Amino acid sequence: MKSIFYFDEDTKEFTHSSLVSEDSLLPANAVEEAPKSKDGFGLFEPIKRDTVNNCWVGTSEEDFLKARPASTPSQSDQERATLIAEVAQASAFATQQATVNAELMATIAKLQGGDTK
């Protein structure tokens, strides 16, 4: 089995990949080369096939980020942050409570004439 990578014949944009048998013929709009840069790194979308130079070309990181609006925290992200803060506060309270309990146990043992060591 081998992977092949398809691109749209008109726009040359990467569309999908597929596993085929080793002896399968490649369609005109597919190559065996994975969509990576010449130095082997991933590419930013949209990824297009340069059929003249036989390589994949991605968008610059700057253009990729410009094309996507800055994300704002969703309601669930805000709720998650609130819950994390509440858990941290509860943990701090539990630690304080454990200290108070230990002190009370020592005091009770001392009052009952027990060893506090």
LINCORZI-V379585 format. One record per helix or strand of 3 or more residues. SS is the DSSP state (@ for helix, = for strand). FROM is the first residue (numbers start at 0). LEN is the number of residues. If there is no record, write none. Layout:
ss:SS from:FROM len:LEN
ss:SS from:FROM len:LEN
This chain:
ss:= from:1 len:6
ss:= from:12 len:8
ss:= from:43 len:7
ss:= from:54 len:5
ss:@ from:60 len:6
ss:@ from:74 len:37
